[in-house]
């Protein structure tokens, strides 16, 4: 897969993830799992299982975001043969998400992910 193909797919994935409200750290789960395990099918199985985890069950919007993450990542990598190409696509998508999130918020879609910890009117609330 050429660099242009990787970047084009990553850009499309990042844009769709932001539109669906998926957060960067949720994509990071898949990216780190894939980089460590080097097994694309195992990562896709993880993404299927994530919405049923206790972490996701605590917040309803998280379940929906994880389902969208699974669906969109699976769509994007279904034709990818090498795990390295999948890592490149997910890695670039992760890097591009902040710029697309700002673009999405600028056009009135509201903060991606239902608000998160950063609220433009109150600033950064910090970690608890």
C-alpha positions, -999 to +999 in steps of 0.1 A: +000+000+000+014+034-010+018+063+014-009+082-005-033+054-001-026+051+036-031+088+041-063+089+021-078+061+040-066+075+073-081+109+065-115+094+056-115+072+088-106+102+110-133+123+095-160+096+100-149+088+135-151+125+145-185+128+129-197+099+150-183+113+182-156+087+187-127+100+209-090+098+202-083+076+232-109+050+220-090+047+187-058+044+206-071+012+223-072-005+189-040+010+177-020-001+207-035-036+207-026-040+170+009-027+175+016-050+204-002-081+191+005-077+154-027-096+147-054-077+129-081-103+135-075-103+172-078-065+173-111-067+154-123-092+180-113-069+207-133-041+191-164-063+190-160-071+227-153-036+240-189-023+241-198-050+266-170-042+290-176-027+324-159+005+313-184+009+284-214-001+305-209+028+329-216+054+303-243+048+276-226+072+251-194+052+253-211+020+242-223+037+210-190+053+204-172+019+207-198+003+183-191+030+158-153+026+163-157-012+156-178-007+126-157+021+110-124+004+117-136-029+104-149-013+072-116+005+066-093-024+072-113-052+056-092-052+024-059-046+042-036-076+040-006-066+063-010-056+099+016-029+093-006-012+068-035-013+093-012+002+119-003+030+095-039+038+087-050+038+124-019+057+135-024+085+109-062+086+116-054+090+153-030+119+145-056+136+122-086+133+146-079+165+166-080+187+135-112+171+122-128+173+157-121+211+157-136+213+122-167+193+133-172+215+164-167+247+144-196+238+121-220+234+151-219+197+156-209+202+193-179+186+210-171+151+198-179+124+223-207+143+241-186+169+257-158+150+274-137+169+299-130+199+277-158+224+276-151+256+256-172+277+281-155+264+312-120+255+301-101+224+311-115+208+342-085+185+347-083+149+359-101+138+390 
